Amino acid sequence: MIEKPLSPVDVEFVTTLHGDDEVSFVVLMQPRGSKDRLLRAIDDIALGDLEHAVQEREEPEGQQALEPAERALRHSVAALRAAGSEARGEVVQRHPLDALRGVVEQVGADEVIVLTAPHFVEEFFHRDWASRARHKVGVPVLKLFSHAADEEQPTKGA
């Protein structure tokens, strides 16, 4: 489950998590919703990103966020495939935890990876996607923090 396009660092990280084991991915992407605008702004402020907090109103949400979500999903699936993994995806328009549980059951997933930016308020109250998924999906849930698309991969030995 992702909330923004995978960066090259994210792709390398998730595709190498299990060493040489063959893995496949079903990527779920949820369009931004307006009900979470305040929480996102609080997270931005907590991270010291006041400019982004002010710009939250300018980000597309709801139906207007559907096309950017589809574009982000296509990018992420293509990046996983380019890294040699089998991958497919879907934009989730219903409750994401129900969709996640359905995918886990359908494909017989061994693990769920939730790749998000830090969400301090939700994490504090255990209302973030990973915490909630742990009670819903019946398989281990790994929570990872995504990297910005412009971040470079750390060099070895650094």
BELCORHU-V911089 format. One record per pair of residues at least 4 apart in sequence whose C-alpha atoms are under 7 Angstrom apart, sorted by the first residue. I is the first residue (numbers start at 1). J is the second residue. Records with the same first field share a line. If there is no record, write none. Layout:
BEGIN
I = J, J
END
This chain:
BEGIN
1 = 27, 28, 29, 113, 114, 115
2 = 28, 29, 114, 115, 116
3 = 29, 30, 116
4 = 72
5 = 72, 73, 75, 76
6 = 10, 11, 76
7 = 11, 147, 148, 149
8 = 12
9 = 13, 147, 153
10 = 14, 146, 147
11 = 15, 79, 80
12 = 16
13 = 17
23 = 85
24 = 85, 86, 87
25 = 86, 87, 88
26 = 87, 88, 89
27 = 88, 89, 90
28 = 89, 90, 91, 92
29 = 69, 73, 90, 91, 92
30 = 69, 91, 92, 93
31 = 61, 62, 65, 66, 69
32 = 61, 62, 65
33 = 61, 62
34 = 61, 62
36 = 40
37 = 41, 56
38 = 42
39 = 43, 121
40 = 44
41 = 45, 53, 56
42 = 46
43 = 47, 119, 120
44 = 48, 49, 50, 52, 53
45 = 49, 50, 53
49 = 53
50 = 54
51 = 55
52 = 56
60 = 64, 65
61 = 65
62 = 66
65 = 69
66 = 70
67 = 71
68 = 72
69 = 73, 91
70 = 74, 91
71 = 75
72 = 76
73 = 77, 89
74 = 78
75 = 79
76 = 80
77 = 81, 87, 88, 89
78 = 82
79 = 83
80 = 84, 85, 87
81 = 85, 86, 87
92 = 96, 99
95 = 99
96 = 100
97 = 101, 133
98 = 102
99 = 103
100 = 104
101 = 105, 136, 137
102 = 106
103 = 107
104 = 108, 109, 137
105 = 109
110 = 139
111 = 139, 140, 141
112 = 139, 140, 141, 142
113 = 141, 142, 143
114 = 130, 142, 143, 144
115 = 143, 144, 145, 146
116 = 144, 145, 146
117 = 145, 146
118 = 145
119 = 123
120 = 124
121 = 125
122 = 126, 127, 128
123 = 127, 128
126 = 131
127 = 131, 132
128 = 132
129 = 133
130 = 134, 141, 143
132 = 136
133 = 137
134 = 140, 141
147 = 151
154 = 158
END
